[in-house]
Amino acid sequence: MIISQMLLGQLSRNGGKCAIRFLGKDISYRELVKTVARLSYLFQKEIGTRKRIAIVGSNSPATVAAFLALSNNRSITIPVDPAVSDDEIHDWIYNTNATHVMATTDQLTRVTDIIRRRGLALAVIDFERKHGGEYATSYVPPADNPPAETDPILILRAAQTPDTQGIPKYALFSHVQVHGAVMALKRFYQVKGSDSFMTTMNWAHPFALSHGMLFPILSGATCVVYHGVGVSEFHDFLSAAKVSRLIDTSTFLSELALVCKNADRRPGVVHSITVGLGTLQPASHEIYSLMNISVSSCYGQVENLWTICMGDVVSARGLTGLQYKVLDENGDTIEGNGLRQGQLAVSGPTVMLRYSGRTEASDDEIQRQSTKRVIRGTWLHTGDIFKLEGSGEDLKLSFVKRRDAR
């Protein structure tokens, strides 16, 4: 299933419901679908199909619509985090072989300057100003070039490891992996009609993209776009935006817990917190427990469109549709259902297609070899050590340690 079909499914069930909340304005699923359709026609005419589009900018409703529209045109979106240095932005755009660059209005001047100074022959598009109002509000792809679920639509930057010889790794995903990631998370979130998801992280990070943008939009919840407020105003922002699910780093959520304790104030109507990029300290966990806010820890890697398992501070559960095993030092599967420890490997619809970089022969060969090291058959070798216990839906996973290299 292509992701625009998932969005149309939400239109039929939740047409008038808020899909995106930004700066006090609600954008319904009906309005979002119309915007995506118009942009699909506009991008088809102005950009073409099968392009690679780097998007540099703050989280924005335009980012959601652009990503969905570009996927209709069989193009690949490359989210780039504006928080990194100018050098990193240049390398991110260059190493992913982007054919076009889009920027939110607040990043337009900076990105244009980076492109000019580095001699990249790329136009910079202020996509927040693109509306496509002259086009139809329902999109029909060309009969001779319809999107397919196997089309690659997303490139995410992965962590560098010694085997890449200093060249960053970029993981490639199709509609299949995005659809699989959304479906797998439904077991954990069990979305209710009023649920609103938000993260303060930029969506260029795979954790924020998967949990804070893709999942709510494609599962019928509300995606709240964080626009940045002071610490003293954060509680009021959460209340006004009706955020019920908060997605963020362990560092941010630990700081928020302390602010809540000192102010003797609950964070709005938040009833669920998902922690990524670290583990929440017991003291912070206790603060949230006293406020009757459930806390889930998320372990992930970019190569699996982030989420591999989720759970509490002690153990985690696997995702629906994924298989898990641990390997001994010789790379052999440790059999049985009892407690076993080794390198974790996972298999399922969310595993990346491959690493993807520039097209030069030397770089391409490095990417192929790097892919072979982590994907063997259908199994993604995470390189991290886990304990497994049980099997099937009763399987428990416990993180032990990270390995130095894969």
C-alpha positions as CSV (number, residue, x, y, z in Angstrom):
1,M,0.0,0.0,0.0
2,I,1.3,3.5,-0.9
3,I,1.1,6.0,1.9
4,S,-1.3,8.4,0.1
5,Q,-3.8,5.4,0.2
6,M,-3.3,5.2,3.9
7,L,-4.1,8.9,4.1
8,L,-7.2,8.5,2.0
9,G,-8.3,5.7,4.4
10,Q,-8.2,8.3,7.2
11,L,-10.1,10.7,5.1
12,S,-13.0,8.3,4.8
13,R,-13.0,7.7,8.6
14,N,-11.9,11.1,10.0
15,G,-12.5,13.7,7.3
16,G,-13.4,16.5,9.6
17,K,-11.0,15.5,12.4
18,C,-7.9,17.6,13.0
19,A,-4.8,16.1,11.3
20,I,-2.3,18.8,12.1
21,R,-2.4,21.5,14.8
22,F,-0.1,24.4,14.3
23,L,0.0,27.9,15.9
24,G,-3.5,27.5,17.1
25,K,-5.0,26.4,13.8
26,D,-6.5,23.0,13.1
27,I,-6.0,21.5,9.7
28,S,-8.5,18.7,9.0
29,Y,-7.8,15.4,7.2
30,R,-10.1,16.7,4.5
31,E,-8.0,19.9,4.1
32,L,-4.7,17.9,4.2
33,V,-5.8,15.6,1.4
34,K,-6.8,18.5,-0.8
35,T,-3.4,20.2,-0.2
36,V,-1.5,17.0,-0.9
37,A,-3.5,16.6,-4.2
38,R,-2.7,20.1,-5.3
39,L,0.9,19.8,-4.4
40,S,1.2,16.5,-6.2
41,Y,0.1,18.2,-9.5
42,L,2.3,21.2,-8.8
43,F,5.4,19.2,-8.1
44,Q,4.7,16.9,-11.0
45,K,4.8,19.9,-13.3
46,E,7.6,22.0,-11.7
47,I,9.9,19.3,-10.3
48,G,9.0,16.1,-12.2
49,T,9.1,12.5,-11.1
50,R,11.7,10.2,-9.5
51,K,13.7,13.1,-8.0
52,R,15.6,13.3,-4.8
53,I,14.4,16.3,-2.7
54,A,16.4,17.4,0.4
55,I,14.1,19.3,2.8
56,V,15.9,21.6,5.2
57,G,13.7,23.3,7.8
58,S,11.7,23.5,11.0
59,N,8.8,21.2,11.5
60,S,5.9,22.5,9.5
61,P,2.5,21.5,8.1
62,A,4.1,22.1,4.7
63,T,6.6,19.4,5.4
64,V,3.9,16.8,6.0
65,A,2.0,17.8,2.8
66,A,5.3,18.0,0.7
67,F,6.4,14.5,1.8
68,L,3.1,12.9,0.9
69,A,2.9,14.8,-2.4
70,L,6.5,13.9,-3.4
71,S,5.8,10.2,-2.7
72,N,2.9,10.4,-5.1
73,N,5.4,11.6,-7.8
74,R,7.7,8.6,-7.1
75,S,10.3,11.0,-5.6
76,I,12.5,10.5,-2.6
77,T,12.4,12.9,0.4
78,I,15.6,13.5,2.3
79,P,14.9,15.3,5.7
80,V,17.9,17.4,6.8
81,D,18.2,18.7,10.3
82,P,18.7,22.5,10.3
83,A,20.3,22.3,13.8
84,V,23.6,20.9,12.3
85,S,26.4,23.0,10.9
86,D,26.5,24.5,7.4
87,D,29.2,22.0,6.5
88,E,27.0,19.1,7.6
89,I,24.0,20.4,5.7
90,H,26.1,20.7,2.5
91,D,27.5,17.1,3.0
92,W,24.0,15.8,3.8
93,I,22.6,17.3,0.5
94,Y,25.7,16.3,-1.5
95,N,26.2,12.8,-0.3
96,T,22.5,11.8,-0.9
97,N,22.8,13.0,-4.5
98,A,19.8,15.5,-4.1
99,T,18.4,16.9,-7.3
100,H,16.5,19.7,-5.6
101,V,16.5,21.4,-2.2
102,M,13.4,22.7,-0.4
103,A,13.6,24.9,2.7
104,T,11.1,26.3,5.2
105,T,10.9,30.1,5.0
106,D,13.0,30.6,8.2
107,Q,15.9,28.6,6.7
108,L,15.7,29.9,3.1
109,T,18.4,32.5,3.2
110,R,20.8,30.3,5.0
111,V,20.3,27.3,2.7
112,T,20.5,29.5,-0.4
113,D,23.9,30.8,0.9
114,I,25.2,27.3,1.6
115,I,24.3,26.2,-1.9
116,R,25.9,29.3,-3.5
117,R,29.1,29.2,-1.5
118,R,29.7,25.4,-2.1
119,G,29.0,25.6,-5.8
120,L,26.1,23.2,-5.9
121,A,24.0,23.6,-9.0
122,L,20.7,23.3,-7.2
123,A,17.7,25.6,-6.9
124,V,16.3,26.3,-3.5
125,I,12.5,26.2,-3.2
126,D,10.6,27.9,-0.4
127,F,8.0,25.2,-0.3
128,E,6.0,26.8,2.5
129,R,4.8,29.3,-0.1
130,K,3.7,26.5,-2.5
131,H,0.0,25.9,-2.5
132,G,-1.0,24.7,-6.0
133,G,-4.4,26.4,-5.7
134,E,-5.0,26.2,-9.4
135,Y,-5.0,22.4,-9.4
136,A,-7.7,19.8,-8.6
137,T,-8.3,18.7,-5.1
138,S,-8.1,15.0,-5.9
139,Y,-5.0,13.6,-7.4
140,V,-4.9,11.0,-10.2
141,P,-1.4,9.9,-11.1
142,P,-0.4,9.6,-14.8
143,A,-1.5,6.2,-16.2
144,D,1.9,5.6,-17.6
145,N,3.7,6.4,-14.3
146,P,1.7,5.3,-11.3
147,P,3.4,5.1,-7.9
148,A,4.1,1.6,-6.6
149,E,4.5,0.4,-3.0
150,T,8.1,-0.7,-3.8
151,D,9.1,2.9,-4.9
152,P,11.8,4.3,-2.6
153,I,10.4,7.5,-1.0
154,L,12.7,8.3,2.0
155,I,16.4,8.6,2.8
156,L,17.4,8.9,6.4
157,R,20.9,9.6,7.8
158,A,22.3,6.7,9.9
159,A,25.2,6.7,12.3
160,Q,28.7,6.5,11.0
161,T,30.8,3.4,11.7
162,P,34.4,2.6,11.0
163,D,33.5,0.3,8.1
164,T,32.2,3.3,6.0
165,Q,35.7,4.9,5.9
166,G,34.3,8.2,7.1
167,I,31.5,8.4,4.5
168,P,28.1,8.9,6.2
169,K,25.5,6.2,5.8
170,Y,22.1,6.9,4.4
171,A,19.3,4.4,4.7
172,L,16.7,4.0,1.9
173,F,13.0,3.1,2.5
174,S,10.0,2.5,0.3
175,H,6.2,2.8,0.9
176,V,6.4,-0.8,2.3
177,Q,8.7,0.1,5.2
178,V,6.7,3.3,6.1
179,H,3.4,1.4,6.0
180,G,5.0,-1.4,8.1
181,A,6.4,1.0,10.7
182,V,3.0,2.7,11.2
183,M,1.1,-0.6,11.5
184,A,3.7,-2.0,13.9
185,L,3.3,0.9,16.3
186,K,-0.5,0.6,16.5
187,R,-0.1,-2.3,19.0
188,F,1.6,0.1,21.5
189,Y,-0.3,3.3,21.1
190,Q,-3.8,2.0,20.6
191,V,-4.9,5.4,19.3
192,K,-8.1,7.0,20.7
193,G,-10.2,9.6,18.9
194,S,-8.8,12.6,20.8
195,D,-5.1,11.6,20.8
196,S,-2.6,14.3,19.8
197,F,1.1,13.5,19.3
198,M,4.0,16.0,19.6
199,T,7.7,16.1,19.8
200,T,10.1,19.0,20.3
201,M,12.6,17.2,18.1
202,N,13.1,18.0,14.4
203,W,11.5,15.4,12.2
204,A,14.8,14.8,10.4
205,H,15.6,12.4,13.2
206,P,14.0,9.0,12.4
207,F,12.6,8.6,16.0
208,A,10.8,11.9,15.8
209,L,9.7,11.3,12.2
210,S,8.3,7.8,12.9
211,H,6.6,8.5,16.2
212,G,5.9,12.3,16.0
213,M,4.8,12.7,12.4
214,L,4.3,9.6,10.3
215,F,2.4,7.6,12.9
216,P,-0.2,10.1,14.0
217,I,-0.9,11.4,10.5
218,L,-1.3,7.9,9.0
219,S,-3.2,6.4,11.9
220,G,-5.9,9.0,12.4
221,A,-4.5,10.9,15.3
222,T,-3.5,14.6,15.5
223,C,0.0,15.7,14.8
224,V,0.9,18.8,16.9
225,V,3.7,20.9,15.3
226,Y,5.9,22.3,18.0
227,H,7.0,25.8,17.1
228,G,9.2,26.5,20.1
229,V,8.3,28.2,23.4
230,G,10.1,29.1,26.6
231,V,10.2,26.6,29.5
232,S,7.9,28.7,31.5
233,E,5.3,28.6,28.7
234,F,5.6,24.9,27.9
235,H,2.9,23.7,30.2
236,D,0.5,26.2,28.8
237,F,1.5,25.2,25.2
238,L,0.8,21.5,26.0
239,S,-2.6,22.4,27.4
240,A,-3.6,24.7,24.6
241,A,-2.5,22.2,21.9
242,K,-4.2,19.3,23.8
243,V,-1.1,17.1,23.6
244,S,-1.9,13.7,25.0
245,R,1.2,11.8,23.7
246,L,4.7,13.3,24.1
247,I,7.6,11.9,22.1
248,D,11.1,13.0,23.0
249,T,14.6,12.3,24.2
250,S,15.5,11.1,27.7
251,T,17.4,14.4,28.3
252,F,14.4,16.6,27.5
253,L,11.9,14.4,29.4
254,S,14.1,14.3,32.5
255,E,14.3,18.1,32.5
256,L,10.5,18.4,32.0
257,A,10.0,16.0,34.9
258,L,12.1,18.2,37.2
259,V,10.2,21.4,36.0
260,C,6.8,19.6,36.7
261,K,8.0,18.6,40.2
262,N,9.3,22.1,41.1
263,A,6.2,23.8,39.8
264,D,3.9,21.1,41.3
265,R,2.1,21.1,37.9
266,R,1.1,18.4,35.5
267,P,2.2,18.7,31.8
268,G,-1.3,19.6,30.4
269,V,-3.4,16.5,29.4
270,V,-0.4,14.3,28.5
271,H,-1.1,10.8,29.6
272,S,1.6,8.9,27.6
273,I,5.4,9.6,27.2
274,T,7.7,7.7,24.7
275,V,11.4,8.0,25.5
276,G,14.1,7.7,22.9
277,L,17.8,8.2,22.6
278,G,18.5,7.1,26.1
279,T,16.8,5.8,29.3
280,L,14.8,7.8,31.6
281,Q,16.3,7.9,35.1
282,P,14.3,6.2,37.9
283,A,13.6,9.5,39.7
284,S,12.1,11.1,36.6
285,H,10.1,7.9,35.9
286,E,8.7,8.1,39.5
287,I,7.6,11.8,39.0
288,Y,5.6,10.8,35.9
289,S,4.2,7.8,37.6
290,L,2.9,10.0,40.5
291,M,1.1,12.1,37.8
292,N,-0.4,8.9,36.3
293,I,1.5,9.3,33.1
294,S,2.6,6.0,31.4
295,V,6.2,5.9,30.2
296,S,7.5,3.7,27.4
297,S,11.1,3.4,26.3
298,C,11.9,3.0,22.6
299,Y,15.0,1.2,21.3
300,G,15.7,1.7,17.7
301,Q,18.1,2.1,14.8
302,V,17.8,4.1,11.6
303,E,18.1,1.0,9.5
304,N,14.8,-0.3,10.8
305,L,13.0,3.0,10.3
306,W,13.9,3.5,14.0
307,T,11.7,1.3,16.2
308,I,12.9,-2.2,17.0
309,C,11.2,-2.7,20.3
310,M,9.3,-0.8,23.0
311,G,8.7,-1.3,26.7
312,D,9.3,-0.2,30.2
313,V,12.6,0.4,32.0
314,V,13.1,-3.3,32.6
315,S,12.2,-5.1,29.4
316,A,10.6,-4.4,26.0
317,R,8.2,-6.1,23.6
318,G,8.7,-6.7,19.9
319,L,6.8,-5.1,17.1
320,T,4.0,-6.8,15.3
321,G,5.3,-8.3,12.1
322,L,9.0,-8.5,13.2
323,Q,11.0,-11.6,14.0
324,Y,13.9,-11.6,16.5
325,K,16.9,-13.7,17.3
326,V,20.2,-13.5,19.0
327,L,23.5,-14.8,17.7
328,D,26.6,-16.2,19.4
329,E,30.2,-15.1,18.8
330,N,30.3,-17.4,15.7
331,G,27.2,-15.8,14.2
332,D,25.0,-18.8,14.8
333,T,21.4,-18.5,16.1
334,I,21.0,-19.3,19.8
335,E,18.0,-21.6,19.8
336,G,15.3,-22.1,22.4
337,N,12.7,-20.0,24.2
338,G,14.6,-19.6,27.5
339,L,16.8,-16.8,28.5
340,R,19.5,-16.2,25.9
341,Q,22.0,-13.5,25.2
342,G,23.8,-12.4,22.0
343,Q,23.9,-10.0,19.1
344,L,20.3,-9.0,18.2
345,A,19.1,-9.5,14.6
346,V,15.6,-8.6,13.4
347,S,13.6,-9.3,10.2
348,G,10.4,-7.8,8.9
349,P,8.8,-5.2,6.7
350,T,10.4,-2.2,8.4
351,V,14.0,-3.1,7.5
352,M,15.6,-0.7,5.1
353,L,16.1,-1.5,1.4
354,R,19.8,-0.7,1.6
355,Y,22.3,2.1,2.2
356,S,22.2,4.7,-0.5
357,G,24.8,7.4,-1.3
358,R,26.3,9.1,-4.3
359,T,26.6,7.3,-7.6
360,E,30.4,7.4,-7.9
361,A,31.7,3.8,-8.2
362,S,34.0,4.0,-5.2
363,D,31.3,5.4,-2.9
364,D,28.6,3.1,-4.3
365,E,30.8,0.0,-3.6
366,I,31.4,1.2,0.0
367,Q,27.6,1.5,0.4
368,R,27.0,-2.0,-1.0
369,Q,29.6,-3.6,1.2
370,S,28.3,-1.7,4.2
371,T,24.8,-3.0,3.4
372,K,26.0,-6.6,3.2
373,R,27.6,-6.3,6.7
374,V,24.3,-5.4,8.3
375,I,21.6,-7.1,6.1
376,R,22.2,-10.8,5.6
377,G,19.4,-12.5,3.8
378,T,16.3,-10.9,5.3
379,W,17.9,-10.2,8.7
380,L,19.2,-6.8,10.0
381,H,22.1,-7.4,12.3
382,T,21.9,-4.5,14.8
383,G,25.3,-5.0,16.3
384,D,23.9,-4.6,19.8
385,I,23.8,-7.2,22.6
386,F,20.3,-8.2,23.9
387,K,18.8,-10.7,26.2
388,L,15.7,-12.5,24.8
389,E,13.2,-14.6,26.8
390,G,10.1,-16.4,25.5
391,S,8.8,-16.3,22.0
392,G,6.0,-14.9,19.8
393,E,3.8,-12.3,21.5
394,D,5.3,-13.3,24.9
395,L,8.8,-12.4,23.8
396,K,10.7,-10.1,26.1
397,L,13.8,-8.1,25.0
398,S,16.3,-6.5,27.3
399,F,19.1,-4.3,26.0
400,V,22.5,-5.1,27.5
401,K,25.1,-3.0,25.7
402,R,26.2,-1.6,22.4
403,R,29.1,-3.0,20.4
404,D,32.0,-0.8,19.3
405,A,31.5,-1.5,15.6
406,R,29.6,-3.6,13.2
